[in-house]
């Protein structure tokens, strides 16, 4: 968008024009002027025409310059560009199955988990209210990635995006892992990266459940993780489809599980072995084989179907997101040569902090 265009049109007119063209997510945006896009590009060493990946059924290419333009509209800072680039690589990875949860009638969303030192660099919240409003990076990074995917793949509701109900989580669904309070290895280390690496991970759930245990014991937490998972969140892994769920565990309950000396893998094993869903107990095949159909079957095929991430602040509320019909995919974040100076220039010191302290 040229300077002349900016001068001739008001902010309201620009937003109306972009909305009419289908280039926004329905919320007001910051006009992507030449100057703003140029400033955003300071967050990368890659040339403007570098293709980060191809998105959608038509495999439309997304360049660095196009990503920067969408990042401006979403309200991002130039320091967010490395995270956005890694996010696009995750979206473009066939293992993410991003096109399926972008257009499916099931209204899947983009779930992002950030790990490593970049959390502190960019003030990405992992504690109280991490998935909610108030945190600039947590809100604008997923918004930018969602707008970029929508605009690149040319996805519109009722045309390509066939979500019956839609999903508010498509606006923003990002948090850092609370590595400081977690008793377990970080999520990205579980997925094969070094602890000092910074990464972003993508899954595509369509549902979100919050719950809390009624008793303060590891056994009660484990039972709660099972009992509060809807049967609709059945998960399995295989060559044709990866269907997974993610358990987000708050620091207090993670501490209870640590006291019982339970690793992530042991928690997953317990869930797999003790999670069942009911069947109707009837089947045509029973008449053919003379075998009795089981009244219940395991909800998960194996431990690979379950992810565990430490997120949240004070309190005993946990959450479950699923079922994701793609991924999870984790990508390493790469930083430009001017990273340290850029961080210093764009550092934001919050004058408010979430209130911490355990409570019921």
N, C-alpha and C positions, 0 to 999 in steps of 0.2 A: 504494500500500500504506500503510495508516494506521499511526499510532504504536501503537495498541492491538494491531493485528495483529502488529507487530514485537515488542512486549513479550510477547505470548502464545506466539509461535513462536520456536524456536531457529533459528540460521543454517542448520543441517542440514535442519530441517523446511521452512523457506522454500524452500531449493534443491530439495528433493524435490517440493514442491508446484508450483513453476514448471516443473520438468522434466516432471512428469506432465501438465501443461497444454500442453506442447510449446512453451514460451516461451524455451528456452535452446538453446545450440548443443551441449549435452552436457557442457560443462565447468561447474564451479562459477561462480556469478555473485554480484555484490553486490546485495543486496535493494534495489529501487528505492523506498525510502521517500519520503514527501512531502518531508521535509527535504532528502534527497539530490537529488531531482529539482529542487526549488526552487533549490538551489545550482548545479546543472548549467545551469539556465536563465539564470544570470548571464552565460553566455558568448554570449548573443544579445540583439539588440534587438527581435527579432520577437515578436509576441504568441503565447501558448500555442496558440491555435487556428489559427495560420497554416499553411496546407497547403503543404508543400515540393514535393510531387509525388505522382503516382499510380503505384503499383507493381503488377506482376503482371497476369495475364490479366483479372482482375476490376476492374482499375484502382482498387484500394483506396487511399484517401488516407492520407498520412503527415504528421502535424502536428508542429510544433516540440516540443510536450509529449511526444508519443510517442517522438520521436527522443531527447529528453533521458532518458526512462525507459530506453530500450535502451542509451544511452551509459553510464548508471549501472551497469547490469548487466554491461557489458563492461569496466568499470574505468577509464573515461575521466575526464579532468579537464575542468572547465568551459572551459578555454582551447582544447579540441579542438572545441568546437561549431562554429566557423566552417568548419573543414575538413569536419566531418561534414555540415553543410548543403550545401556544394558537392558533396560525394560523393553525397548523395541526389539532387541535381539532375542529376548525371551518370547515375545509375541510372534516373531517370525520363525521360531523354531518349530518344526512340524510336531515335535513331541508335546508341545503345549496344547495342541488342538484348539488354538484360539479362535479359529473361524467357526468352529462348532458352537462354542459357548458365546460367540458374538451374535449368532443369527438364530439359534435354536428357540423353539417355542417355550422351552423351560426357563428362559430368562436367567441364564448364568451370568455371573459378574466376573470382574478381574480382581483377584485377591493377590496383594503384594506383601511380601515380608522382606525387610531390609536387615542385613547383618553387617557387623564389622565396624571399624573406626568411623566410617562415613556417617553413622548415626549421630555421633557427637559433632562432627564437622558441620552438619547441616541442621542440627536441632530436630532430628527425626524422633518423635516421641515413641517410647516403648512402655511407659508406665501408665498412670491414671488417665483414662479417657483416650488412649492411643488411637483407637479406631473412630473416635468421635470428632466433633468440630474443634476449633480453636488453634490447631497447630498448622502453621503455614505449609511446611514441606509435606506433611502427611496428607494435606488436602489437595495441593496444587500439582504434585508429581503424578498421582494416579489420574487426576482430571486431565492433565496434558496428554498422558498416554492413551486415555480413552478417546479424547477428541482426535488425536493423531490417527488412531486406528480407524475411527469412524470416517474421517475425511479421506484417508488413503484408500480404504476398502470400499468407500461410497456406500455405507450401510445406513439405511433409513427405516424407521419403524413401519411395519406393515408391508415393506418392500423386500428387504433382505433380513432385517432384524424382525423376526417373527415371534418375539417374546409375547406370550399371551397376556401376562400381567405387567411385564416390565420388571426392573429390579433397581431400587434406589442405590444399591451398592455399586452400580456402574458409575456413579458420580465419583466416589472415592472409597477405597477399601484397602488402606495401607497402614502398616505399623512396623516399627522396629521390634526386634526380639529383645526382651529385657534380659540381656546377657549378664548384667551386673548382679541380679538377684537369682538367676537361674542356677540350680544345682547340677545341671547337665551340660554336656558339650553343646555349643551353639548349633542352631539348625543348619547353617552352611557347612560346619565341620562334619556333621552327620552326612552331608551330601558330597563330601570329598574335597572340600576347600580348606585352606589353612586358616587358622584363627585370625591372623592379621589381615586376611583378605576382606574386602568389602564386596558384598553381593546383593542382588535382588532376586527374589524367587516369585514365580507366578503359578497360581492355580486358578481354577474356574468354578467355584461353588455357586449353587443357586439358592441356598438357604443358610440361615444363621439362627442359632439357638443359644440363649444364655441360661445358666443354671447355677445353683449353689448347693453344696452339701449341707445336710442338717446336723451332722456330727463332725467333730474335729479329729478325724483319724484317716490314715492312708486307705484303709479298707472302704470307708464311706466315700472317699474321693473316687476311688476306682469304681465302686458301684454306681456313683453318680455319673461318671463318664459313660457307663453302659446304659443305665436306665433313662438318661436324658437324650440319648441319640435316637431320633425317629427312625422307624423302619424304612422310611423313604430314603434315608442316607446310607443305603447298602453300598458297599465298596468292594472292589476286586481289582486285581492287576492281571494283565495278560498281553499277548501280542497285539490283539485287536483293539483293546481299549484299556486305558488306565482310569479307574474310578476310585478316587481317594477322598478321605475326610481329614480335617485338621482339628485337633483339640488344642485350644488356647488355654493354658493353665496359669492362674495368677500366682504371684510369689508366695502367698501364705500357704496355698494348697501344695505348691511345689515343695515347700519346706516339709510339709507333712509326709509327702512321698519320699523325700530324701531321708527322713528319720527312719523310714522302713527300709532304707538301703535299696531302693528300686531305681534301676536305670531306665532310660527311655525304652530300650528294647524289651525289658522285662514288663514294663507297663503295657506295651503293645501286645505282648504275648498273652498277658492276663485278659486284655480286652477281647482278643481273637477267640480265646478258649472259652470265654464266658458270655459271649454275645450271641444270642439266637433270635430268630424271628419265626413267628408262627406261620404254618402253612394251613391250607384248608383241609388237608388230609385226604383229598380225593384226587384222582387222576385217571384218565382213560388207560394210561400205561399200566395201572395196577391190574386191570382185567387181562391185559395181554401177557404180563410177566408173572402174575400171581404173587407179586411182592407188595408188602404193605408200604404205603407212602409215609415217610416220617412226618410227624406233627410239627417239627421245628427243624430249622437248618441254621448253620452259622451265618452271622451277618457279614463277616469279612472273610475273604479268601485266605489272606495271610497278613503278616505284619507290615508288608510293603504298602498295604492299603491305608495305613494310618500314619498321620504326621502329628508330632507333638512340638508345640512352640510355646515358650514362656513369654507371656505378654500381660501387661496390666499393672495396677498399683494396689493401694490399700484396699482390703476387703476380700471376700471369699467367692466372688462371682467369677465363673469360668464361662467359656463359650465353645461352641462347636460349629464349624463351617463345612458344608458339603451338600450334595456330593459333587466333587469336581470331576468332570469328564475329560480332563486333560492334565498333563504335567504330573507332579510339579516339576517346573524347569527352573534351574538356578544359573544365573550368569554373573561372572566377575565384573566388577565396575573398574573401568580404566580411567585414569586421571590425566589431564593435560599438564604440560610443563609449568604453566603459570598457576598451578593449583593453590599453592600456599598463599601467594599474593592475592589471588582472587578471593580466597576464604577471608583473608584479613579485610579486604575491601567491602565484602558483602555480609560480614558477620552481624547478626542480630542478637543483642542481649535482651532477653525477656525480663521485664520488671515484675512479672508475676510468675509464680511456679505452682504446680499442683500441690495441694496439701497431702502430705504423706502420713502414714501411721495406720496400723491395722485396726479395723473395726468390723462389726458384723453388718 
